[in-house]
Each structure stands twice: as structure tokens, then as C-alpha cells.
Amino acid sequence: MNAKHLGSTLDDFLAEEGRLAEAEAVATKRVLAFQIASLMQEQQITKAEMARRMNTSRAAVNRLLDAHSESATLATLEKAAAALGRRLQIELV
């Protein structure tokens, strides 16, 4: 074990490695994909119906729900939120 990192947090380590922003972006995308999928299941909305409501393709919905895909734009996320009767809220902290 590297004594240099004893007592530090994962955030400290990622920041030192220059990867904190990337890790936070990936985590945010995964949370959003999970929330969208959960709301779809709760409202019994299929991927095909979601695509129709968003005026997009089913492949685009698949990418949106893929936690590993980085292709989601703010416009796509806003469409998804609206299709589920929700609003997208983003804030700087």
C-alpha cells in the first residue's frame, strides 16, 4: 500500500490523478439512466413508447438507458424527463 494515500478520500485520490470530473460525470450518467429506467418501469412505459414520446428512435432510448454510454445530451435528458412527466434539474454546487 502506498503510504502517500493513507487517510485520503477516494475523491482526493481521483483529483490528484486528474480523474475526479470524469468519475463524477460517469456516476451522474449512471444515476440518471437508473432513474429513467425506474420511472419507465413504474409507469409501465416500454422503450418503444418512450421513443415515441421523445420523438426519437428506440436505439436512442437504448443509448440513454445504457449506463456506459456517454452520448446523452441535455436536450435528450430533457425530452426523457418530459416524456415521464418530470423536469430535469441541474445545478452548480
Residue pairs with C-beta under 8 A, 6 or more apart in sequence:
5 12
5 13
11 20
14 20
14 23
25 70
26 70
29 67
29 69
29 70
29 72
30 67
32 72
32 77
33 64
33 65
33 66
33 67
34 67
36 64
36 65
36 80
36 84
37 65
39 45
39 84
39 86
40 46
40 47
40 50
40 84
43 84
43 85
45 53
45 83
45 84
47 58
47 61
47 62
47 65
48 58
50 61
50 80
50 83
51 57
51 58
51 60
51 61
53 82
53 83
54 60
54 61
54 76
54 79
54 80
54 83
55 79
56 76
56 79
60 76
63 69
63 71
63 72
64 72
64 76
64 77
64 80
74 88
74 90
77 88
78 88
80 88
81 87
81 88
